[in-house]
Amino acid sequence: MNPEEREELARLVPGPGDPVLPSDRYDLLKDHLMRELTRPAARPAGFRRRFAVIGVPLAATVATAVIITGLGIGRQETLTTDPKAADLLNRIATVAAAQRAVPVRDDQYVYIRTQGSMKFSEDDVRILRDARWTAVDGKRPGLSRITVLVGPPFRERDPFASYSKGTHDRRLNADPNVTSFRELEALPTDPDALLAEIYAGSKGEGDQTRQSAALETIGGMLADATLLPELDAALYRAAAKIPGVSVVDNAKDFAGRPGIGLTFKNGNRDNQADKDGEVDEDEVWVFDKKTLTYLGSDKEALLDTGIADALGKQPGD
């Protein structure tokens, strides 16, 4: 999460001089919210994601096995090859490479619409759709239009009113730490060179391995990469060179759309709880079984991508 998003979240919580809740409950909620929504994600600054809902660690493998030590755990786990998964990733890459590249101008915006969830407490998990417009050159403000599908109604002086049921617009200031579309265009499309660059910028945190950090980075670029066929294909072929992938024959994305999935077992063996008591469950990339189109993950569905001429406008308008 970038500093601007963190400031926005902090702003949503009223100051001590304007209490909405008893002070002890207020402090508890504020601390919990900021911890949940600003939890560090193991992504290098050079490859920041555009969204802040879901991280998707995934990988594929070559015909070898490797030993990976989970940092902070001291236990070793052998990640082995699944030829079926490697073959699937390479078929997905072939389909991606055959797509038509979209001409893009610097004055346009990348449009991405997703569906995911935001957890405010154990009893308050809100389902939302987030449509985002980000400047192609990364130098101009963007827009986030959040539609909360499942959540409480708007209430006056609610510290979380911007995430109440309904639609809310939020300005996205230009952030030099977020990878722009033009920067993605400049990445190498040779899978080996691309993987080397991703590894160079990837660093696992805590019990996360360098491999799973690299795969989270790859997952974070897939939505934008659907607009860049050569890069899209290279990302899947690069993922196919990292061990630990397996196929999920009957998967569903967060929106409930069925497909075939790929999942990566990261370095946190047996899905142990992290320092905040959260279990890092394996996540799944989901693809349409017939077309092999990327649908997103079981944690965040990718609903639409495109190029828009202005903030708030749909692609093609």
C-alpha positions as CSV (number, residue, x, y, z in Angstrom):
1,M,0.0,0.0,0.0
2,N,1.5,3.4,-1.0
3,P,1.7,6.4,1.4
4,E,-1.3,8.1,-0.2
5,E,-3.6,5.1,0.4
6,R,-2.3,4.9,4.0
7,E,-3.1,8.6,4.5
8,E,-6.5,8.1,3.0
9,L,-7.3,5.3,5.4
10,A,-6.0,7.3,8.4
11,R,-8.2,10.2,7.3
12,L,-11.3,8.0,7.4
13,V,-10.9,7.6,11.1
14,P,-12.0,10.7,13.1
15,G,-9.6,12.4,15.4
16,P,-9.8,12.1,19.2
17,G,-11.5,15.5,19.4
18,D,-14.5,14.3,17.4
19,P,-15.2,10.8,18.9
20,V,-17.8,8.5,17.4
21,L,-17.0,5.6,19.6
22,P,-15.8,5.2,23.3
23,S,-12.1,6.0,23.3
24,D,-11.0,2.4,24.1
25,R,-13.2,0.9,21.3
26,Y,-12.1,3.7,18.9
27,D,-8.4,3.0,19.5
28,L,-8.9,-0.7,19.1
29,L,-10.8,-0.3,15.8
30,K,-8.3,2.2,14.5
31,D,-5.3,0.0,15.4
32,H,-6.9,-3.1,13.9
33,L,-7.9,-1.3,10.7
34,M,-4.5,0.2,10.0
35,R,-2.8,-3.1,10.8
36,E,-5.0,-5.0,8.4
37,L,-5.0,-2.5,5.5
38,T,-1.4,-1.4,5.7
39,R,0.1,-4.8,6.4
40,P,3.4,-4.9,4.4
41,A,3.3,-6.9,1.3
42,A,6.5,-8.5,0.0
43,R,6.7,-6.5,-3.2
44,P,9.8,-4.6,-4.4
45,A,9.4,-0.9,-5.0
46,G,10.2,-1.4,-8.7
47,F,7.1,-3.6,-9.2
48,R,4.3,-2.2,-7.1
49,R,0.7,-3.4,-7.8
50,R,-2.0,-1.0,-8.7
51,F,-4.5,-2.5,-6.3
52,A,-4.4,-3.0,-2.6
53,V,-6.9,-5.9,-2.0
54,I,-5.3,-9.2,-3.0
55,G,-1.8,-10.6,-3.5
56,V,-1.5,-13.6,-5.7
57,P,1.5,-15.8,-5.1
58,L,1.7,-18.4,-7.8
59,A,4.4,-20.3,-9.7
60,A,5.2,-23.0,-12.2
61,T,8.2,-25.2,-12.5
62,V,10.7,-27.0,-14.7
63,A,11.6,-30.6,-14.5
64,T,13.7,-30.4,-11.4
65,A,13.2,-30.3,-7.6
66,V,14.7,-27.7,-5.3
67,I,15.1,-27.3,-1.6
68,I,13.8,-24.0,-0.3
69,T,14.3,-22.9,3.3
70,G,11.5,-20.8,4.8
71,L,13.1,-17.7,6.2
72,G,12.3,-17.3,9.9
73,I,11.1,-20.9,10.2
74,G,14.3,-22.9,9.6
75,R,12.4,-25.8,8.1
76,Q,13.1,-27.2,4.6
77,E,10.6,-28.2,2.0
78,T,11.1,-29.9,-1.3
79,L,9.1,-28.3,-4.1
80,T,8.7,-30.6,-7.0
81,T,7.7,-30.4,-10.7
82,D,4.2,-30.8,-11.9
83,P,4.5,-31.3,-15.7
84,K,0.8,-30.7,-16.1
85,A,1.0,-27.3,-14.5
86,A,4.1,-26.3,-16.5
87,D,2.3,-27.4,-19.7
88,L,-0.8,-25.4,-18.7
89,L,1.3,-22.2,-18.1
90,N,3.0,-22.5,-21.5
91,R,-0.4,-23.0,-23.2
92,I,-1.7,-19.9,-21.4
93,A,1.4,-18.0,-22.6
94,T,0.7,-19.1,-26.2
95,V,-2.9,-17.8,-26.0
96,A,-1.7,-14.5,-24.4
97,A,0.9,-13.9,-27.1
98,A,-1.8,-14.3,-29.8
99,Q,-3.9,-11.4,-28.5
100,R,-3.9,-8.0,-30.3
101,A,-1.9,-5.2,-28.8
102,V,-3.8,-2.1,-27.9
103,P,-2.4,1.2,-29.1
104,V,-2.0,3.6,-26.1
105,R,-1.4,7.3,-25.8
106,D,0.3,9.0,-22.9
107,D,-2.8,11.1,-22.2
108,Q,-5.0,8.0,-21.7
109,Y,-5.7,5.9,-18.7
110,V,-5.4,2.2,-17.9
111,Y,-8.8,0.9,-16.7
112,I,-9.0,-2.1,-14.4
113,R,-12.1,-3.3,-12.6
114,T,-11.8,-6.0,-9.9
115,Q,-13.9,-7.6,-7.2
116,G,-12.6,-8.5,-3.8
117,S,-13.1,-8.1,-0.1
118,M,-11.9,-5.8,2.7
119,K,-11.7,-7.1,6.3
120,F,-12.5,-4.6,9.0
121,S,-12.9,-7.1,11.8
122,E,-13.7,-10.8,12.2
123,D,-17.4,-9.9,11.9
124,D,-17.1,-7.2,9.3
125,V,-15.8,-8.3,5.9
126,R,-17.1,-6.2,3.0
127,I,-17.4,-7.2,-0.6
128,L,-16.5,-4.5,-3.1
129,R,-15.8,-3.8,-6.7
130,D,-13.0,-1.4,-7.5
131,A,-12.8,0.4,-10.9
132,R,-9.5,2.2,-11.3
133,W,-8.2,4.7,-13.8
134,T,-4.5,5.2,-13.7
135,A,-2.5,7.5,-16.0
136,V,-0.6,5.6,-18.7
137,D,2.5,7.7,-18.1
138,G,2.1,7.5,-14.3
139,K,2.4,11.3,-14.0
140,R,-1.2,12.4,-13.5
141,P,-3.8,11.7,-10.8
142,G,-6.1,8.8,-11.3
143,L,-9.5,7.7,-9.9
144,S,-10.7,4.8,-7.8
145,R,-14.5,4.1,-7.9
146,I,-15.4,1.7,-5.2
147,T,-18.8,0.0,-5.1
148,V,-19.5,-1.8,-1.9
149,L,-21.8,-4.7,-2.6
150,V,-21.9,-6.2,0.9
151,G,-21.5,-3.9,3.8
152,P,-23.4,-1.6,6.2
153,P,-25.4,1.4,4.9
154,F,-24.1,4.9,5.1
155,R,-24.3,6.4,8.6
156,E,-23.3,10.0,9.6
157,R,-20.0,10.3,11.4
158,D,-19.2,6.7,10.6
159,P,-15.4,6.5,10.5
160,F,-15.6,4.0,7.7
161,A,-18.3,5.8,5.6
162,S,-16.2,5.7,2.5
163,Y,-16.6,1.9,2.6
164,S,-20.3,1.8,3.3
165,K,-22.8,0.2,0.9
166,G,-22.9,2.1,-2.3
167,T,-20.4,3.8,-4.7
168,H,-17.7,6.1,-3.6
169,D,-15.0,8.0,-5.7
170,R,-11.5,8.6,-4.5
171,R,-8.7,10.5,-6.1
172,L,-5.5,8.6,-6.7
173,N,-2.5,10.9,-6.7
174,A,0.4,10.1,-9.0
175,D,2.9,7.8,-7.1
176,P,6.4,7.3,-8.5
177,N,6.7,4.1,-6.5
178,V,3.9,2.5,-8.5
179,T,4.9,0.8,-11.8
180,S,3.3,2.7,-14.7
181,F,2.0,1.2,-17.9
182,R,5.0,2.7,-19.8
183,E,7.4,1.1,-17.3
184,L,5.7,-2.2,-17.9
185,E,6.1,-1.7,-21.6
186,A,9.8,-1.3,-21.1
187,L,10.3,-4.7,-19.4
188,P,12.1,-7.4,-21.3
189,T,9.8,-9.9,-23.0
190,D,12.4,-12.7,-23.1
191,P,11.3,-15.0,-20.2
192,D,14.8,-15.6,-18.8
193,A,15.7,-11.9,-18.9
194,L,12.4,-10.9,-17.4
195,L,12.7,-13.5,-14.6
196,A,16.2,-12.3,-13.8
197,E,15.0,-8.7,-13.5
198,I,12.1,-9.8,-11.3
199,Y,14.4,-11.8,-9.1
200,A,16.8,-8.8,-8.8
201,G,14.0,-6.7,-7.4
202,S,12.3,-9.4,-5.3
203,K,13.1,-10.0,-1.7
204,G,11.1,-12.3,0.5
205,E,9.9,-11.0,3.9
206,G,9.6,-13.1,7.1
207,D,8.9,-16.7,6.1
208,Q,8.4,-15.8,2.4
209,T,11.0,-17.2,0.0
210,R,12.5,-15.2,-2.9
211,Q,10.6,-17.5,-5.3
212,S,7.2,-16.7,-3.8
213,A,8.1,-13.0,-3.6
214,A,8.9,-13.1,-7.3
215,L,5.7,-14.9,-8.1
216,E,3.7,-12.4,-6.1
217,T,5.4,-9.7,-8.2
218,I,4.4,-11.5,-11.4
219,G,0.8,-11.9,-10.1
220,G,0.7,-8.2,-9.4
221,M,1.4,-7.4,-13.1
222,L,-1.0,-9.8,-14.8
223,A,-4.0,-7.4,-15.0
224,D,-2.1,-4.7,-16.7
225,A,-0.2,-7.2,-18.8
226,T,-3.4,-8.4,-20.5
227,L,-3.0,-5.2,-22.5
228,L,0.6,-6.1,-23.5
229,P,0.5,-9.5,-25.1
230,E,4.2,-10.0,-25.4
231,L,4.8,-9.2,-21.8
232,D,1.8,-11.2,-20.7
233,A,3.2,-14.3,-22.4
234,A,6.6,-13.7,-21.0
235,L,5.3,-13.4,-17.5
236,Y,3.6,-16.9,-17.7
237,R,6.7,-18.4,-19.3
238,A,8.9,-16.9,-16.5
239,A,6.5,-18.3,-13.9
240,A,6.9,-21.7,-15.5
241,K,10.6,-21.6,-14.6
242,I,9.9,-21.3,-10.8
243,P,9.2,-24.6,-8.9
244,G,6.3,-25.4,-6.7
245,V,3.2,-25.1,-9.0
246,S,0.3,-27.4,-9.1
247,V,-3.0,-27.5,-11.0
248,V,-6.4,-27.0,-9.4
249,D,-8.8,-28.8,-11.8
250,N,-12.0,-27.1,-10.6
251,A,-11.3,-23.6,-9.3
252,K,-13.4,-20.4,-8.9
253,D,-12.4,-16.8,-8.9
254,F,-13.6,-14.5,-6.2
255,A,-16.7,-13.6,-8.2
256,G,-17.6,-17.3,-8.4
257,R,-16.7,-17.9,-12.1
258,P,-15.5,-21.4,-12.6
259,G,-12.2,-22.3,-14.3
260,I,-9.0,-24.2,-14.0
261,G,-6.5,-23.0,-11.5
262,L,-2.8,-22.9,-10.6
263,T,-1.5,-22.6,-7.1
264,F,1.9,-22.2,-5.6
265,K,3.0,-23.6,-2.2
266,N,5.1,-20.9,-0.6
267,G,7.8,-21.2,2.0
268,N,5.4,-21.0,4.9
269,R,5.2,-24.7,5.4
270,D,1.8,-26.2,6.5
271,N,0.2,-22.7,6.2
272,Q,1.5,-21.7,9.6
273,A,0.2,-18.5,11.2
274,D,2.3,-15.4,10.8
275,K,3.2,-13.0,13.6
276,D,-0.3,-11.4,13.5
277,G,-2.0,-14.8,13.8
278,E,-3.1,-14.8,10.2
279,V,-2.7,-18.0,8.1
280,D,-1.1,-17.6,4.7
281,E,-3.2,-19.9,2.7
282,D,-2.2,-20.9,-0.8
283,E,-3.9,-18.7,-3.4
284,V,-5.1,-19.7,-6.8
285,W,-4.8,-18.1,-10.2
286,V,-8.0,-18.9,-12.2
287,F,-8.4,-19.2,-16.0
288,D,-11.3,-19.9,-18.2
289,K,-11.1,-23.6,-19.1
290,K,-12.0,-23.1,-22.8
291,T,-10.3,-19.8,-23.7
292,L,-7.5,-19.8,-21.0
293,T,-8.4,-16.2,-20.3
294,Y,-7.1,-14.9,-17.0
295,L,-10.0,-14.4,-14.6
296,G,-8.1,-13.3,-11.5
297,S,-7.7,-15.3,-8.4
298,D,-9.8,-17.0,-5.7
299,K,-9.1,-13.8,-3.6
300,E,-9.7,-11.1,-6.3
301,A,-11.6,-11.4,-9.6
302,L,-10.5,-9.5,-12.6
303,L,-13.6,-8.2,-14.3
304,D,-12.4,-5.9,-17.0
305,T,-9.4,-4.1,-18.4
306,G,-9.0,-1.6,-21.1
307,I,-7.8,1.9,-22.1
308,A,-10.0,4.9,-21.4
309,D,-9.8,8.4,-22.8
310,A,-10.7,10.2,-19.5
311,L,-11.3,9.6,-15.8
312,G,-14.6,8.0,-15.1
313,K,-15.2,6.9,-18.7
314,Q,-15.4,3.3,-19.9
315,P,-13.0,1.9,-22.5
316,G,-14.5,2.7,-25.9
317,D,-16.7,5.6,-24.7
